[in-house]
Amino acid sequence: MDNPFATPDLFTRLHANPKTRAYLQQPDYLQMLELLKRNPRELGRYTFTTSLKMSKLSAAIIHLSFTDFCSTS
């Protein structure tokens, strides 16, 4: 599977989702997304942090990408 964080329409899709829209207003999330766009292996750094919101955002991105992957297979 390709890097789900490098999807060209990622920000559009996150903004369209009511569960993830607010995250895009927070600089730390934008920084996380840029890092994961360059290196998705850094995901472990965020999924095991104390920030549950970062984990939820990461899970939402992966879910969006996996849903697309399954629907095109």
PDB file of N, CA, C and O in Angstrom, chain B, residues numbered from 101:
ATOM      1  N   MET B 101       0.842  -1.172   0.000  1.00  0.00           N
ATOM      2  CA  MET B 101       0.000   0.000   0.000  1.00  0.00           C
ATOM      3  C   MET B 101       0.893   1.242   0.000  1.00  0.00           C
ATOM      4  O   MET B 101       1.940   1.268   0.648  1.00  0.00           O
ATOM      5  N   ASP B 102       0.473   2.248  -0.720  1.00  0.00           N
ATOM      6  CA  ASP B 102       1.193   3.509  -0.754  1.00  0.00           C
ATOM      7  C   ASP B 102       1.069   4.222   0.586  1.00  0.00           C
ATOM      8  O   ASP B 102       0.296   3.827   1.458  1.00  0.00           O
ATOM      9  N   ASN B 103       1.853   5.281   0.719  1.00  0.00           N
ATOM     10  CA  ASN B 103       1.820   6.086   1.935  1.00  0.00           C
ATOM     11  C   ASN B 103       0.465   6.801   2.034  1.00  0.00           C
ATOM     12  O   ASN B 103       0.180   7.664   1.204  1.00  0.00           O
ATOM     13  N   PRO B 104      -0.370   6.474   3.012  1.00  0.00           N
ATOM     14  CA  PRO B 104      -1.685   7.109   3.118  1.00  0.00           C
ATOM     15  C   PRO B 104      -1.605   8.593   3.485  1.00  0.00           C
ATOM     16  O   PRO B 104      -2.570   9.335   3.303  1.00  0.00           O
ATOM     17  N   PHE B 105      -0.460   9.016   3.996  1.00  0.00           N
ATOM     18  CA  PHE B 105      -0.296  10.410   4.386  1.00  0.00           C
ATOM     19  C   PHE B 105       0.158  11.285   3.218  1.00  0.00           C
ATOM     20  O   PHE B 105       0.197  12.509   3.339  1.00  0.00           O
ATOM     21  N   ALA B 106       0.496  10.670   2.103  1.00  0.00           N
ATOM     22  CA  ALA B 106       0.945  11.414   0.922  1.00  0.00           C
ATOM     23  C   ALA B 106      -0.156  11.518  -0.132  1.00  0.00           C
ATOM     24  O   ALA B 106       0.109  11.922  -1.264  1.00  0.00           O
ATOM     25  N   THR B 107      -1.360  11.165   0.221  1.00  0.00           N
ATOM     26  CA  THR B 107      -2.496  11.247  -0.688  1.00  0.00           C
ATOM     27  C   THR B 107      -2.712  12.716  -1.068  1.00  0.00           C
ATOM     28  O   THR B 107      -2.814  13.567  -0.185  1.00  0.00           O
ATOM     29  N   PRO B 108      -2.783  13.023  -2.357  1.00  0.00           N
ATOM     30  CA  PRO B 108      -2.908  14.425  -2.782  1.00  0.00           C
ATOM     31  C   PRO B 108      -4.108  15.167  -2.199  1.00  0.00           C
ATOM     32  O   PRO B 108      -4.022  16.369  -1.949  1.00  0.00           O
ATOM     33  N   ASP B 109      -5.210  14.482  -1.981  1.00  0.00           N
ATOM     34  CA  ASP B 109      -6.403  15.155  -1.471  1.00  0.00           C
ATOM     35  C   ASP B 109      -6.615  14.948   0.031  1.00  0.00           C
ATOM     36  O   ASP B 109      -7.731  15.102   0.528  1.00  0.00           O
ATOM     37  N   LEU B 110      -5.558  14.604   0.746  1.00  0.00           N
ATOM     38  CA  LEU B 110      -5.679  14.302   2.178  1.00  0.00           C
ATOM     39  C   LEU B 110      -6.306  15.451   2.956  1.00  0.00           C
ATOM     40  O   LEU B 110      -7.242  15.235   3.727  1.00  0.00           O
ATOM     41  N   PHE B 111      -5.805  16.663   2.768  1.00  0.00           N
ATOM     42  CA  PHE B 111      -6.322  17.790   3.538  1.00  0.00           C
ATOM     43  C   PHE B 111      -7.773  18.093   3.184  1.00  0.00           C
ATOM     44  O   PHE B 111      -8.559  18.476   4.051  1.00  0.00           O
ATOM     45  N   THR B 112      -8.122  17.927   1.938  1.00  0.00           N
ATOM     46  CA  THR B 112      -9.507  18.135   1.508  1.00  0.00           C
ATOM     47  C   THR B 112     -10.421  17.135   2.202  1.00  0.00           C
ATOM     48  O   THR B 112     -11.492  17.494   2.693  1.00  0.00           O
ATOM     49  N   ARG B 113      -9.997  15.899   2.238  1.00  0.00           N
ATOM     50  CA  ARG B 113     -10.805  14.849   2.849  1.00  0.00           C
ATOM     51  C   ARG B 113     -10.888  15.010   4.367  1.00  0.00           C
ATOM     52  O   ARG B 113     -11.943  14.780   4.960  1.00  0.00           O
ATOM     53  N   LEU B 114      -9.785  15.403   4.994  1.00  0.00           N
ATOM     54  CA  LEU B 114      -9.807  15.620   6.438  1.00  0.00           C
ATOM     55  C   LEU B 114     -10.695  16.810   6.787  1.00  0.00           C
ATOM     56  O   LEU B 114     -11.385  16.796   7.807  1.00  0.00           O
ATOM     57  N   HIS B 115     -10.679  17.823   5.955  1.00  0.00           N
ATOM     58  CA  HIS B 115     -11.527  18.987   6.193  1.00  0.00           C
ATOM     59  C   HIS B 115     -13.003  18.638   5.994  1.00  0.00           C
ATOM     60  O   HIS B 115     -13.864  19.187   6.682  1.00  0.00           O
ATOM     61  N   ALA B 116     -13.295  17.754   5.084  1.00  0.00           N
ATOM     62  CA  ALA B 116     -14.681  17.361   4.809  1.00  0.00           C
ATOM     63  C   ALA B 116     -15.259  16.461   5.905  1.00  0.00           C
ATOM     64  O   ALA B 116     -16.477  16.356   6.049  1.00  0.00           O
ATOM     65  N   ASN B 117     -14.392  15.823   6.667  1.00  0.00           N
ATOM     66  CA  ASN B 117     -14.838  14.906   7.720  1.00  0.00           C
ATOM     67  C   ASN B 117     -15.031  15.683   9.021  1.00  0.00           C
ATOM     68  O   ASN B 117     -14.070  16.255   9.535  1.00  0.00           O
ATOM     69  N   PRO B 118     -16.244  15.717   9.563  1.00  0.00           N
ATOM     70  CA  PRO B 118     -16.492  16.469  10.806  1.00  0.00           C
ATOM     71  C   PRO B 118     -15.643  15.994  11.987  1.00  0.00           C
ATOM     72  O   PRO B 118     -15.371  16.768  12.904  1.00  0.00           O
ATOM     73  N   LYS B 119     -15.232  14.752  11.970  1.00  0.00           N
ATOM     74  CA  LYS B 119     -14.435  14.219  13.082  1.00  0.00           C
ATOM     75  C   LYS B 119     -12.984  14.680  13.027  1.00  0.00           C
ATOM     76  O   LYS B 119     -12.306  14.668  14.054  1.00  0.00           O
ATOM     77  N   THR B 120     -12.488  15.086  11.861  1.00  0.00           N
ATOM     78  CA  THR B 120     -11.080  15.462  11.732  1.00  0.00           C
ATOM     79  C   THR B 120     -10.868  16.930  11.374  1.00  0.00           C
ATOM     80  O   THR B 120      -9.738  17.417  11.425  1.00  0.00           O
ATOM     81  N   ARG B 121     -11.915  17.630  11.018  1.00  0.00           N
ATOM     82  CA  ARG B 121     -11.804  19.027  10.564  1.00  0.00           C
ATOM     83  C   ARG B 121     -11.080  19.920  11.571  1.00  0.00           C
ATOM     84  O   ARG B 121     -10.191  20.683  11.195  1.00  0.00           O
ATOM     85  N   ALA B 122     -11.452  19.829  12.830  1.00  0.00           N
ATOM     86  CA  ALA B 122     -10.870  20.707  13.850  1.00  0.00           C
ATOM     87  C   ALA B 122      -9.368  20.484  14.029  1.00  0.00           C
ATOM     88  O   ALA B 122      -8.642  21.409  14.394  1.00  0.00           O
ATOM     89  N   TYR B 123      -8.908  19.274  13.777  1.00  0.00           N
ATOM     90  CA  TYR B 123      -7.477  18.993  13.920  1.00  0.00           C
ATOM     91  C   TYR B 123      -6.637  19.845  12.979  1.00  0.00           C
ATOM     92  O   TYR B 123      -5.496  20.177  13.298  1.00  0.00           O
ATOM     93  N   LEU B 124      -7.181  20.196  11.838  1.00  0.00           N
ATOM     94  CA  LEU B 124      -6.427  20.958  10.852  1.00  0.00           C
ATOM     95  C   LEU B 124      -6.166  22.391  11.289  1.00  0.00           C
ATOM     96  O   LEU B 124      -5.400  23.104  10.642  1.00  0.00           O
ATOM     97  N   GLN B 125      -6.783  22.814  12.360  1.00  0.00           N
ATOM     98  CA  GLN B 125      -6.547  24.156  12.903  1.00  0.00           C
ATOM     99  C   GLN B 125      -5.399  24.171  13.912  1.00  0.00           C
ATOM    100  O   GLN B 125      -5.038  25.229  14.426  1.00  0.00           O
ATOM    101  N   GLN B 126      -4.834  23.015  14.192  1.00  0.00           N
ATOM    102  CA  GLN B 126      -3.807  22.909  15.226  1.00  0.00           C
ATOM    103  C   GLN B 126      -2.433  22.661  14.598  1.00  0.00           C
ATOM    104  O   GLN B 126      -2.238  21.668  13.898  1.00  0.00           O
ATOM    105  N   PRO B 127      -1.479  23.571  14.851  1.00  0.00           N
ATOM    106  CA  PRO B 127      -0.155  23.467  14.239  1.00  0.00           C
ATOM    107  C   PRO B 127       0.566  22.146  14.502  1.00  0.00           C
ATOM    108  O   PRO B 127       1.280  21.652  13.629  1.00  0.00           O
ATOM    109  N   ASP B 128       0.390  21.568  15.692  1.00  0.00           N
ATOM    110  CA  ASP B 128       1.087  20.313  15.984  1.00  0.00           C
ATOM    111  C   ASP B 128       0.587  19.173  15.099  1.00  0.00           C
ATOM    112  O   ASP B 128       1.360  18.278  14.755  1.00  0.00           O
ATOM    113  N   TYR B 129      -0.688  19.192  14.727  1.00  0.00           N
ATOM    114  CA  TYR B 129      -1.219  18.155  13.841  1.00  0.00           C
ATOM    115  C   TYR B 129      -0.717  18.345  12.416  1.00  0.00           C
ATOM    116  O   TYR B 129      -0.394  17.380  11.723  1.00  0.00           O
ATOM    117  N   LEU B 130      -0.659  19.594  11.993  1.00  0.00           N
ATOM    118  CA  LEU B 130      -0.140  19.875  10.652  1.00  0.00           C
ATOM    119  C   LEU B 130       1.327  19.454  10.553  1.00  0.00           C
ATOM    120  O   LEU B 130       1.759  18.915   9.534  1.00  0.00           O
ATOM    121  N   GLN B 131       2.075  19.702  11.606  1.00  0.00           N
ATOM    122  CA  GLN B 131       3.478  19.292  11.648  1.00  0.00           C
ATOM    123  C   GLN B 131       3.586  17.765  11.592  1.00  0.00           C
ATOM    124  O   GLN B 131       4.437  17.222  10.887  1.00  0.00           O
ATOM    125  N   MET B 132       2.721  17.082  12.336  1.00  0.00           N
ATOM    126  CA  MET B 132       2.711  15.624  12.328  1.00  0.00           C
ATOM    127  C   MET B 132       2.406  15.097  10.926  1.00  0.00           C
ATOM    128  O   MET B 132       3.060  14.168  10.451  1.00  0.00           O
ATOM    129  N   LEU B 133       1.417  15.691  10.270  1.00  0.00           N
ATOM    130  CA  LEU B 133       1.051  15.237   8.928  1.00  0.00           C
ATOM    131  C   LEU B 133       2.182  15.427   7.933  1.00  0.00           C
ATOM    132  O   LEU B 133       2.415  14.571   7.080  1.00  0.00           O
ATOM    133  N   GLU B 134       2.881  16.540   8.038  1.00  0.00           N
ATOM    134  CA  GLU B 134       4.013  16.776   7.133  1.00  0.00           C
ATOM    135  C   GLU B 134       5.126  15.751   7.362  1.00  0.00           C
ATOM    136  O   GLU B 134       5.724  15.249   6.410  1.00  0.00           O
ATOM    137  N   LEU B 135       5.393  15.448   8.620  1.00  0.00           N
ATOM    138  CA  LEU B 135       6.408  14.442   8.937  1.00  0.00           C
ATOM    139  C   LEU B 135       5.998  13.075   8.393  1.00  0.00           C
ATOM    140  O   LEU B 135       6.808  12.374   7.787  1.00  0.00           O
ATOM    141  N   LEU B 136       4.743  12.701   8.612  1.00  0.00           N
ATOM    142  CA  LEU B 136       4.264  11.399   8.148  1.00  0.00           C
ATOM    143  C   LEU B 136       4.174  11.332   6.623  1.00  0.00           C
ATOM    144  O   LEU B 136       4.304  10.258   6.035  1.00  0.00           O
ATOM    145  N   LYS B 137       3.957  12.458   6.001  1.00  0.00           N
ATOM    146  CA  LYS B 137       3.952  12.510   4.543  1.00  0.00           C
ATOM    147  C   LYS B 137       5.333  12.148   3.999  1.00  0.00           C
ATOM    148  O   LYS B 137       5.457  11.448   2.994  1.00  0.00           O
ATOM    149  N   ARG B 138       6.365  12.638   4.681  1.00  0.00           N
ATOM    150  CA  ARG B 138       7.748  12.338   4.264  1.00  0.00           C
ATOM    151  C   ARG B 138       8.188  10.940   4.692  1.00  0.00           C
ATOM    152  O   ARG B 138       8.916  10.262   3.966  1.00  0.00           O
ATOM    153  N   ASN B 139       7.743  10.512   5.877  1.00  0.00           N
ATOM    154  CA  ASN B 139       8.200   9.228   6.414  1.00  0.00           C
ATOM    155  C   ASN B 139       7.094   8.589   7.250  1.00  0.00           C
ATOM    156  O   ASN B 139       6.995   8.862   8.446  1.00  0.00           O
ATOM    157  N   PRO B 140       6.256   7.737   6.637  1.00  0.00           N
ATOM    158  CA  PRO B 140       5.142   7.132   7.374  1.00  0.00           C
ATOM    159  C   PRO B 140       5.584   6.192   8.498  1.00  0.00           C
ATOM    160  O   PRO B 140       4.780   5.840   9.362  1.00  0.00           O
ATOM    161  N   ARG B 141       6.837   5.790   8.494  1.00  0.00           N
ATOM    162  CA  ARG B 141       7.323   4.921   9.575  1.00  0.00           C
ATOM    163  C   ARG B 141       7.384   5.637  10.916  1.00  0.00           C
ATOM    164  O   ARG B 141       7.541   5.005  11.960  1.00  0.00           O
ATOM    165  N   GLU B 142       7.259   6.949  10.883  1.00  0.00           N
ATOM    166  CA  GLU B 142       7.239   7.740  12.111  1.00  0.00           C
ATOM    167  C   GLU B 142       5.901   7.640  12.833  1.00  0.00           C
ATOM    168  O   GLU B 142       5.737   8.206  13.914  1.00  0.00           O
ATOM    169  N   LEU B 143       4.950   6.931  12.250  1.00  0.00           N
ATOM    170  CA  LEU B 143       3.618   6.816  12.840  1.00  0.00           C
ATOM    171  C   LEU B 143       3.672   6.305  14.274  1.00  0.00           C
ATOM    172  O   LEU B 143       2.908   6.760  15.125  1.00  0.00           O
ATOM    173  N   GLY B 144       4.554   5.379  14.542  1.00  0.00           N
ATOM    174  CA  GLY B 144       4.687   4.834  15.894  1.00  0.00           C
ATOM    175  C   GLY B 144       4.977   5.899  16.929  1.00  0.00           C
ATOM    176  O   GLY B 144       4.600   5.763  18.093  1.00  0.00           O
ATOM    177  N   ARG B 145       5.642   6.950  16.510  1.00  0.00           N
ATOM    178  CA  ARG B 145       5.956   8.052  17.420  1.00  0.00           C
ATOM    179  C   ARG B 145       4.664   8.701  17.921  1.00  0.00           C
ATOM    180  O   ARG B 145       4.604   9.167  19.059  1.00  0.00           O
ATOM    181  N   TYR B 146       3.651   8.729  17.089  1.00  0.00           N
ATOM    182  CA  TYR B 146       2.417   9.403  17.443  1.00  0.00           C
ATOM    183  C   TYR B 146       1.340   8.471  17.987  1.00  0.00           C
ATOM    184  O   TYR B 146       0.532   8.893  18.814  1.00  0.00           O
ATOM    185  N   THR B 147       1.309   7.243  17.556  1.00  0.00           N
ATOM    186  CA  THR B 147       0.251   6.355  18.030  1.00  0.00           C
ATOM    187  C   THR B 147       0.470   5.915  19.471  1.00  0.00           C
ATOM    188  O   THR B 147      -0.470   5.482  20.138  1.00  0.00           O
ATOM    189  N   PHE B 148       1.688   6.021  19.948  1.00  0.00           N
ATOM    190  CA  PHE B 148       1.963   5.598  21.323  1.00  0.00           C
ATOM    191  C   PHE B 148       2.272   6.771  22.238  1.00  0.00           C
ATOM    192  O   PHE B 148       2.816   6.580  23.326  1.00  0.00           O
ATOM    193  N   THR B 149       1.933   7.980  21.811  1.00  0.00           N
ATOM    194  CA  THR B 149       2.109   9.139  22.672  1.00  0.00           C
ATOM    195  C   THR B 149       0.941   9.242  23.628  1.00  0.00           C
ATOM    196  O   THR B 149      -0.008   8.462  23.557  1.00  0.00           O
ATOM    197  N   THR B 150       1.017  10.194  24.503  1.00  0.00           N
ATOM    198  CA  THR B 150      -0.077  10.398  25.440  1.00  0.00           C
ATOM    199  C   THR B 150      -1.232  11.154  24.792  1.00  0.00           C
ATOM    200  O   THR B 150      -2.295  11.299  25.396  1.00  0.00           O
ATOM    201  N   SER B 151      -1.033  11.629  23.584  1.00  0.00           N
ATOM    202  CA  SER B 151      -2.084  12.385  22.922  1.00  0.00           C
ATOM    203  C   SER B 151      -3.040  11.457  22.191  1.00  0.00           C
ATOM    204  O   SER B 151      -2.720  10.935  21.123  1.00  0.00           O
ATOM    205  N   LEU B 152      -4.200  11.259  22.767  1.00  0.00           N
ATOM    206  CA  LEU B 152      -5.219  10.410  22.158  1.00  0.00           C
ATOM    207  C   LEU B 152      -5.723  11.029  20.859  1.00  0.00           C
ATOM    208  O   LEU B 152      -6.064  10.306  19.923  1.00  0.00           O
ATOM    209  N   LYS B 153      -5.775  12.352  20.791  1.00  0.00           N
ATOM    210  CA  LYS B 153      -6.244  13.017  19.585  1.00  0.00           C
ATOM    211  C   LYS B 153      -5.340  12.711  18.400  1.00  0.00           C
ATOM    212  O   LYS B 153      -5.833  12.482  17.295  1.00  0.00           O
ATOM    213  N   MET B 154      -4.035  12.703  18.605  1.00  0.00           N
ATOM    214  CA  MET B 154      -3.123  12.385  17.508  1.00  0.00           C
ATOM    215  C   MET B 154      -3.346  10.958  17.031  1.00  0.00           C
ATOM    216  O   MET B 154      -3.315  10.679  15.832  1.00  0.00           O
ATOM    217  N   SER B 155      -3.569  10.069  17.973  1.00  0.00           N
ATOM    218  CA  SER B 155      -3.833   8.685  17.599  1.00  0.00           C
ATOM    219  C   SER B 155      -5.119   8.572  16.800  1.00  0.00           C
ATOM    220  O   SER B 155      -5.186   7.823  15.825  1.00  0.00           O
ATOM    221  N   LYS B 156      -6.145   9.315  17.210  1.00  0.00           N
ATOM    222  CA  LYS B 156      -7.411   9.279  16.488  1.00  0.00           C
ATOM    223  C   LYS B 156      -7.259   9.855  15.084  1.00  0.00           C
ATOM    224  O   LYS B 156      -7.836   9.328  14.133  1.00  0.00           O
ATOM    225  N   LEU B 157      -6.487  10.931  14.946  1.00  0.00           N
ATOM    226  CA  LEU B 157      -6.290  11.514  13.630  1.00  0.00           C
ATOM    227  C   LEU B 157      -5.529  10.548  12.726  1.00  0.00           C
ATOM    228  O   LEU B 157      -5.890  10.371  11.562  1.00  0.00           O
ATOM    229  N   SER B 158      -4.494   9.933  13.249  1.00  0.00           N
ATOM    230  CA  SER B 158      -3.741   8.957  12.468  1.00  0.00           C
ATOM    231  C   SER B 158      -4.638   7.808  12.036  1.00  0.00           C
ATOM    232  O   SER B 158      -4.586   7.372  10.886  1.00  0.00           O
ATOM    233  N   ALA B 159      -5.453   7.324  12.947  1.00  0.00           N
ATOM    234  CA  ALA B 159      -6.367   6.228  12.622  1.00  0.00           C
ATOM    235  C   ALA B 159      -7.375   6.653  11.560  1.00  0.00           C
ATOM    236  O   ALA B 159      -7.718   5.862  10.681  1.00  0.00           O
ATOM    237  N   ALA B 160      -7.847   7.881  11.630  1.00  0.00           N
ATOM    238  CA  ALA B 160      -8.807   8.368  10.639  1.00  0.00           C
ATOM    239  C   ALA B 160      -8.173   8.415   9.247  1.00  0.00           C
ATOM    240  O   ALA B 160      -8.806   8.040   8.260  1.00  0.00           O
ATOM    241  N   ILE B 161      -6.935   8.873   9.173  1.00  0.00           N
ATOM    242  CA  ILE B 161      -6.246   8.954   7.885  1.00  0.00           C
ATOM    243  C   ILE B 161      -6.044   7.561   7.305  1.00  0.00           C
ATOM    244  O   ILE B 161      -6.287   7.330   6.120  1.00  0.00           O
ATOM    245  N   ILE B 162      -5.607   6.650   8.136  1.00  0.00           N
ATOM    246  CA  ILE B 162      -5.390   5.278   7.675  1.00  0.00           C
ATOM    247  C   ILE B 162      -6.717   4.657   7.245  1.00  0.00           C
ATOM    248  O   ILE B 162      -6.774   3.959   6.232  1.00  0.00           O
ATOM    249  N   HIS B 163      -7.775   4.904   8.001  1.00  0.00           N
ATOM    250  CA  HIS B 163      -9.095   4.380   7.650  1.00  0.00           C
ATOM    251  C   HIS B 163      -9.542   4.922   6.294  1.00  0.00           C
ATOM    252  O   HIS B 163     -10.024   4.162   5.454  1.00  0.00           O
ATOM    253  N   LEU B 164      -9.386   6.224   6.073  1.00  0.00           N
ATOM    254  CA  LEU B 164      -9.775   6.822   4.791  1.00  0.00           C
ATOM    255  C   LEU B 164      -9.018   6.163   3.643  1.00  0.00           C
ATOM    256  O   LEU B 164      -9.603   5.834   2.612  1.00  0.00           O
ATOM    257  N   SER B 165      -7.725   5.977   3.829  1.00  0.00           N
ATOM    258  CA  SER B 165      -6.907   5.388   2.777  1.00  0.00           C
ATOM    259  C   SER B 165      -7.240   3.912   2.563  1.00  0.00           C
ATOM    260  O   SER B 165      -7.307   3.447   1.425  1.00  0.00           O
ATOM    261  N   PHE B 166      -7.447   3.178   3.654  1.00  0.00           N
ATOM    262  CA  PHE B 166      -7.751   1.764   3.543  1.00  0.00           C
ATOM    263  C   PHE B 166      -9.102   1.553   2.876  1.00  0.00           C
ATOM    264  O   PHE B 166      -9.278   0.630   2.081  1.00  0.00           O
ATOM    265  N   THR B 167     -10.060   2.423   3.212  1.00  0.00           N
ATOM    266  CA  THR B 167     -11.381   2.340   2.596  1.00  0.00           C
ATOM    267  C   THR B 167     -11.274   2.516   1.085  1.00  0.00           C
ATOM    268  O   THR B 167     -11.900   1.785   0.318  1.00  0.00           O
ATOM    269  N   ASP B 168     -10.472   3.493   0.668  1.00  0.00           N
ATOM    270  CA  ASP B 168     -10.260   3.705  -0.775  1.00  0.00           C
ATOM    271  C   ASP B 168      -9.569   2.505  -1.410  1.00  0.00           C
ATOM    272  O   ASP B 168      -9.931   2.075  -2.505  1.00  0.00           O
ATOM    273  N   PHE B 169      -8.571   1.969  -0.713  1.00  0.00           N
ATOM    274  CA  PHE B 169      -7.815   0.839  -1.236  1.00  0.00           C
ATOM    275  C   PHE B 169      -8.744  -0.364  -1.448  1.00  0.00           C
ATOM    276  O   PHE B 169      -8.677  -1.036  -2.477  1.00  0.00           O
ATOM    277  N   CYS B 170      -9.596  -0.621  -0.478  1.00  0.00           N
ATOM    278  CA  CYS B 170     -10.505  -1.769  -0.575  1.00  0.00           C
ATOM    279  C   CYS B 170     -11.566  -1.560  -1.638  1.00  0.00           C
ATOM    280  O   CYS B 170     -11.979  -2.519  -2.289  1.00  0.00           O
ATOM    281  N   SER B 171     -12.011  -0.339  -1.828  1.00  0.00           N
ATOM    282  CA  SER B 171     -13.061  -0.104  -2.809  1.00  0.00           C
ATOM    283  C   SER B 171     -12.550  -0.153  -4.242  1.00  0.00           C
ATOM    284  O   SER B 171     -13.338  -0.313  -5.174  1.00  0.00           O
ATOM    285  N   THR B 172     -11.228  -0.018  -4.430  1.00  0.00           N
ATOM    286  CA  THR B 172     -10.672  -0.076  -5.776  1.00  0.00           C
ATOM    287  C   THR B 172     -10.110  -1.444  -6.121  1.00  0.00           C
ATOM    288  O   THR B 172      -9.703  -1.684  -7.258  1.00  0.00           O
ATOM    289  N   SER B 173     -10.087  -2.334  -5.149  1.00  0.00           N
ATOM    290  CA  SER B 173      -9.521  -3.672  -5.384  1.00  0.00           C
ATOM    291  C   SER B 173     -10.550  -4.597  -5.994  1.00  0.00           C
ATOM    292  O   SER B 173     -10.253  -5.761  -6.260  1.00  0.00           O
TER     293      SER B 173
END
